Amino acid sequence: MRIEVASDVVCPWCYIGKRRLEKALGLVSDLKPEVRWLPFQLNPSMPKEGMPRAEYRKAKFGSLERSRTLDARVIAEGKGEGIDFAFERIERTPNTSEAHKLIGLAEDQGKVVDALFHAYFEDGKDIGDPRVLADIAAQCGVQGWPERAHDVSGLEQDVREMGISAVPTFIFDRKAGVSGAYPAETLANAIREAVK
């Protein structure tokens, strides 16, 4: 079985969803699915250099107060998954196109996705910065970064043409799927159903 995850590395629910998927796979330990990560930019029109997070959040949610209320809910959910969201450390909302290229190049995509999530959400690093991406590539043993990286915009277009409009979305053998950071048990049940 192949599980594909449409995700963006600036989506906190995708980070939570990744942790829950790992737990779900532990609940279906008789299966050994291959997990692949599909690019899905939440902000495809984000300037290449990104923008100040406060400015972005105010534009997206109408006010910083509303943004902080939403962050508080994510922080609480994250704690239950062992994630220490540190939104106050994040200064910029990056363009994630280069981060998706790094994931596409990696043999161990999950390791790179985890490193990107951790760098952004817990360390407050700008994962649109070429130096940060080079450090993550080196830390994760990705060979040929950035010179062997390929444009993944066509793959992202394929994802959108599948009708996916929200992340995380978990796709099982391109036959079934669920969208959302569901609890591990729910994801495990969806995986079992897809196998039947």
QUISULQUI-V964037 format. One record per residue. N is the residue number from 1. PHI is phi in radians with two decimals (NA if undefined). PSI is psi in whole degrees, 0 to 359 (* if undefined). Layout:
[[N;PHI;PSI] [N;PHI;PSI]]
//
This chain:
[[1;NA;143] [2;-1.99;130] [3;-1.93;123] [4;-1.92;139] [5;-2.08;112] [6;-1.40;123] [7;-2.72;158] [8;-2.23;143] [9;-1.39;3] [10;-1.90;13] [11;-1.75;110] [12;-1.09;328] [13;-1.20;333] [14;-1.22;323] [15;-1.12;312] [16;-1.06;316] [17;-1.06;323] [18;-1.11;315] [19;-1.09;320] [20;-1.22;325] [21;-1.10;317] [22;-1.03;317] [23;-1.15;319] [24;-1.07;319] [25;-1.13;330] [26;-1.17;331] [27;-1.42;343] [28;-2.07;49] [29;-1.12;345] [30;-1.25;340] [31;-1.73;147] [32;-2.22;71] [33;-1.24;152] [34;-1.52;131] [35;-1.92;126] [36;-2.14;149] [37;-1.89;127] [38;-1.81;139] [39;-1.29;138] [40;-2.66;101] [41;-1.38;123] [42;-1.19;331] [43;-2.20;69] [44;-1.10;340] [45;-1.70;10] [46;-1.06;132] [47;-0.94;149] [48;-0.95;324] [49;-1.49;2] [50;1.34;194] [51;-2.70;162] [52;-0.99;133] [53;-1.04;317] [54;-1.04;317] [55;-1.11;315] [56;-1.10;313] [57;-1.17;322] [58;-1.12;317] [59;-1.15;321] [60;-1.32;319] [61;-1.92;2] [62;1.59;330] [63;-2.83;157] [64;-1.23;331] [65;-1.10;314] [66;-1.09;318] [67;-1.02;316] [68;-1.16;325] [69;-1.09;316] [70;-1.14;319] [71;-1.06;321] [72;-1.06;320] [73;-1.13;317] [74;-1.11;317] [75;-1.02;315] [76;-1.11;315] [77;-1.12;319] [78;-1.08;320] [79;-0.97;321] [80;-1.15;344] [81;-1.92;10] [82;1.35;23] [83;-1.86;130] [84;-1.84;79] [85;-1.06;131] [86;-2.20;65] [87;-1.01;330] [88;-1.15;342] [89;-1.48;342] [90;-1.42;118] [91;-1.69;329] [92;-2.22;145] [93;-1.68;117] [94;-1.52;164] [95;-1.39;130] [96;-1.74;10] [97;-1.06;320] [98;-1.23;324] [99;-1.09;321] [100;-1.17;326] [101;-1.12;320] [102;-1.08;316] [103;-1.06;316] [104;-1.08;327] [105;-1.37;333] [106;-1.25;139] [107;-1.26;313] [108;-1.69;82] [109;-1.06;319] [110;-1.02;321] [111;-1.12;317] [112;-1.20;317] [113;-1.03;315] [114;-1.04;315] [115;-1.11;320] [116;-1.15;314] [117;-1.02;312] [118;-1.09;314] [119;-1.03;316] [120;-1.33;305] [121;-1.45;333] [122;-1.86;327] [123;-1.74;349] [124;1.22;26] [125;-1.45;153] [126;-1.49;100] [127;-1.40;13] [128;-1.73;350] [129;-1.35;125] [130;-0.97;326] [131;-1.19;320] [132;-1.12;316] [133;-1.13;321] [134;-1.10;319] [135;-1.10;316] [136;-1.14;318] [137;-1.03;314] [138;-1.14;315] [139;-1.06;326] [140;-1.68;3] [141;1.22;30] [142;-1.39;120] [143;-1.48;140] [144;1.43;17] [145;-1.53;135] [146;-1.66;355] [147;-1.10;333] [148;-1.71;4] [149;-1.27;145] [150;-1.97;153] [151;-1.10;131] [152;-1.96;14] [153;-1.13;328] [154;-1.14;319] [155;-1.14;320] [156;-1.10;321] [157;-1.09;319] [158;-1.02;318] [159;-1.07;314] [160;-1.14;324] [161;-1.23;343] [162;-1.29;353] [163;1.65;9] [164;-1.39;128] [165;-2.31;1] [166;-2.48;152] [167;-2.27;152] [168;-1.34;146] [169;-2.16;129] [170;-1.82;122] [171;-1.99;126] [172;-1.84;110] [173;0.89;28] [174;0.99;23] [175;-1.97;329] [176;-2.58;167] [177;-3.00;167] [178;-2.39;145] [179;-2.00;125] [180;2.25;159] [181;-1.53;65] [182;-1.18;158] [183;-1.02;156] [184;-0.95;319] [185;-1.10;319] [186;-1.13;316] [187;-1.12;318] [188;-1.06;317] [189;-1.11;320] [190;-1.14;322] [191;-1.13;315] [192;-1.07;318] [193;-1.08;319] [194;-1.17;331] [195;-1.29;330] [196;-1.08;*]]
//
